[in-house]
Amino acid sequence: MLQVSIYRYNPEADGAPRMEDFQVDTGGKDLMVLDVLEMIKADQDTSVTYRRSCREGVCGSDGLNINGKNGLACITPLSEAVKNNKLTIRPLPGLPVIRDLVVDMSLFYAQYEKVQPYLQNNTPAPAIERLQTPEDRAKLDGLYECILCACCSTSCPSFWWNPDRFIGPAGLLQAYRFLADSRDSATDDRLAKLDDPFSVFRCHGIQNCVNVCPKGLNPTKAIGHIRTMLLNRAT
Amino acid sequence: MVTQVTSFSRSGLSDWLIQRVTSLILLSYFLCIAGTLVAGVDYASWHAMHQTTGMRIFTLLAVLSLAAHAWIGLWAVYTDYLTERMLGPWGNSLRRICQLGTVFLLIIYVLWVIQVIWR
């Protein structure tokens, strides 16, 4: 029997958060962590609350802290997460808990909104779509794949301490996705908004974001490119 | 709300660049001092070395680098941990006291070093 410990907190009823233990029979199968949560909710306690949607690592809904490491429950197998037959599941760290494993992601989305994650181009629109060379298109690889699950930003201590000022790895990856896009003409405006001591420069390069990204992306590298662009613009 | 009026240059890019340049200056200074100590030194040769104009300028450059480096580094630490978010209502006041105290201390260090090396 797998021992599962789940963070429980209902702000309307509980004075403080607590960990609740469950025993789950996995039948010796290497299930995903989300499967275990589903089994607990179906068979033992219907009040266990978490987000999930696509259950295949595309929607980014079930970002959780699994045995101390952020990841998507739906694509994290037990063989990767379980240690000493114990599985501890907590909400993503650093964000306010709404209930159990569900966090309020308003701060995360506010930072995403700051980078204006959409193409800006004031030149007259051509008769057909704005074309890119294959080389320019290739610059967006490793950037556009982000699903905004928040695993990276909520594993970043700089984001924990300054979630209102530091854009965080997810937002900065998207900032560079538009800075690197040959069809975008707002590069200077975008960079001007990032040149303060918090938005970009709170990143100290510890690479927690790279370590946890379920899509294998590298926000630290993107942040390095933004720094270089800021430096080239200012010197 | 965390402010940035007490940051060294008020620009993230400038602070970042200054921190990297000053770290190189400090590294070269400490390697120079360590090399001298490892090679063997007595009071007379140590004193003579620090009497040269080149070494005086290098020492002054190092202490100015130390001051800028420490200001930027500690400002980042204070704005991480000494905030209302972390400490409640006293967070901002405590941060300002620490920031100003650090700046005064660093200015005292710089003036003191100038007095020592140009005595």
Interface residues (C-beta under 8 A of the other chain):
Chain A: P157 S158 W161 N162 D164 R165 L194 D195 D196 P197 F198 S199 V200 F201 R202 H204 R227 L230 L231 A234
Chain B: M1 V2 Q4 S7 R10 S11 G12 L13 D15 W16 L17 W75 A76 T79 D80 Y81 T83 R85 M86
